[in-house]
Amino acid sequence: MQETEFLNLWKSLDERITENLHLNRIQAEEITRLKIKSLLSSMRPIKVFALAVGVVWIVWVDGLLVVTFGNASPFFWWSALFQVVLCKMAVGIYLYQLLLLAGTDIAEPVLETQARLARLKATTLSVTRILFLQLPAWTTFYLTPAMLRDSPLLGLMIQFLVTASAVVAAGWLFIHIREKNKDARWFRVLFSGREWDPLLKSLELLDQTRDYQGTRTS
């Protein structure tokens, strides 16, 4: 075999290998995008359920507030109002998240998908912080002026400690539920399951997709 023929054969073989690698990267990217689509789809049912339950709860509590206005204990009325306002904020966030998921197209550029998922992650943290702010309301809604007036000192002290603990816990969680604390044990306990794990896995897979694209263009 002449040198020219050998070089041509080598060049042809190299081109075939390069083409196969290119096709493999495209296939790997497509498979990764399908995995991301499946992960994001798995997040929808729990968010739809939370949205539905939240709407039913809001309608019920709003009706209760209207019916009991001027008659119920002020502790009950203001606790319920505080709780339902926070619940409405949470429902609004869940609706926004569902719109984000519905508008996410795995065929869109990786950076756009990453931006959507970043907003989804940020709002997941926000809705959790908001929901924990409800804690104090659940320690005061059952109180009445007569109960406080007639309760023994020990009962008042216990009630104060319970409510104060709820306030401190709610405030601490509201301040510390941040992405910078994602490696803390308590954070991993709170954020695990269908609302969080698929989101993190999708972001990891998007990084792989970006690597595939970078390899193809290099």
N, C-alpha and C positions, 0 to 999 in steps of 0.2 A: 504493500500500500504506500502510495506516495505521500509526501509530507502534506501537500495541499489537501488531499482527500482526508487525511487523518484530522487536520485542523477543521475542515468543514464538518466532519462527523462529530467531532468534539463540540463544535459550536452548536450544531443541531441538538445534541444531547443536552447541552447546557440550557438552551432555549426551552426544551420540553420540561426540564426540571423546574425552571423558573415559572413556566406557565402552570405546572401542577401545584407549585407552592402558592401561586397567586389564587388559583381556584380553591385550594384548601383554606386559605385565609378568608375568602369570600364566604365559603360554606360555614366556617367557624363563626364568622360574624353574624350570619343569618340565624344560625342555631342559638347563638347568644341572645339575639334580639327576641327570638321566640320564647326563650326562657324568661326574659324580662317581661314580656307580655303576659305570660302565665302567672308570674309573681304578682304583677300589678292587678290582674284580674282576681287573684285570691284575696286581695285587700278589700274589694268592693262589698262583699256580703256583710262583713262586720260593721262597716261604715254605714251601709244602708239600714242595718238593724239599729245601730245607735241613733241614727237620724230619726227613724220611725218612733222608737221609744221616747226620744227627746220631745218630739212633736206632741205625742199623746200626753206626756207628763206636763208639758207647758200648757196645753189646753185645759187639762184637769186643774192644775194649780191656779191658772188665771181665773177659771170659773169659781174656784173656791175663794179666791181673793175678792172677787166681786160680791159673792153671796155673803161673805162674812165681814165685809167692810163696815166698820163702825160698831160691830158686835163682838168680834173675836178679841182675844187678848192681844195687846200691842206686841208682845213678844212673838206670838204666833204670826201675826200679820206681817210684821217687818222681817222676820226670819224667812218666811215664805217668799216675800217679795224679793229679798236679796238673793235667795237661792234660784228663783225662776229667772231673774235677770241674767245671772251667770249661765244658767242652762240655755237661755236664748242665744247668748254669745257662742256657746259650744255648738249648738245646732247650726248656727250660721257658718262656723268653721268647718263642720262636717259636710255641709252642703258645698262649700267652696272646694273641699278636698275631692268630693265626687266629681265636680266639674273639672278639676285638674286631671283626674284619672281618665275621665271621658275624653278630654282633649289631648291626651298623650298618644302620639302616633309613633310606633317603633321604627317607622321608616323615616321620621324626621331627623335632622342633624343631631348628633350626640350631644352637643352643647345645649341645644334647646331642651332635650329630654332631661339632661342633668339639671338645668335650671328649674324645670317643673318639679322634679323629685326633691330638689333642695327646698323649694317652697312647701312641698308636702311634708318633709321632715320638720321644717321650722314650725308649721302649723300644728303638727302632731305634738310637739313640745308645748306649744302655746295652749292648746285645748286641754292638755293634762294639767298645766299650771292653773288654768281657770277653774277646772272642775275641783281641784283641791282647795280652792278658796272657799268652797261651800262648807267645809268642815265645821266652822263655828256655828253656822245656822242650825245644824243638826243637834246642837247642844243647848239651844235656847228656845226652839219653837214650842216646846211643851210647857214653858214657864207661864205663870200668871202672877199678877201683883199679890193676890191672896196667898199664893204658895210661898212667895218670898217673905211676905209679912209674917206668916205663921210658922215657917220652917225653923227648926232649932239651929243654933249656931253651927253645929257640926254639918248639918245638911247644906247650909249656905256655903260653908268652906269647901265642901266636896264639889258643889256646883261651880264655884269659882275656879277651883283647880281644873275641873273638866273643861270648862269653857276656855280658860287661859291656855291650857295645853293644846286645845284645838286651834286657837289663834296662833300660837307659836309654831305649831306643826304646819299649818297652812301657809304662814309667812315664810317659814324656812324652805318649804318645798317650792313655793312660788319663786323665790330668789335663786334657789340652787338647781332647779330643773333647767339646765343649760347643756348644750352639746359638749362644752369643755369638761363636764363631769361624766361623760359617757362611759369611762372606764371604772367608775366607782361601783362597788357591789350593790348598793341600794338602787342606783340608777338602772343597772342591768336587771334587777328584780322587777322594777316598775315597768321598764320598757323591754318587753319580750312578748312574743306571740304574733298573731296575725296582722296587727296594725304596725308593727315595728320591724320584725325580722325580714319579711319580704322586701321592705323598703331598703334596708341596708344591703341585702343581697343584690337587689336591682342596681344600686349604685356601684357595687363592686363589679358587676357584670358590664356596666356601662364603661367603666375604666378599661376593661378588657377589650371592649368594642373600639374604644379610642386607640388602644394599642394596635389592634388589627389594622385600623385605618392608617395609622402612622407608619406601620411596616409596609403597607401597600404603596404608600406615596413616597417612601424613602428610596 
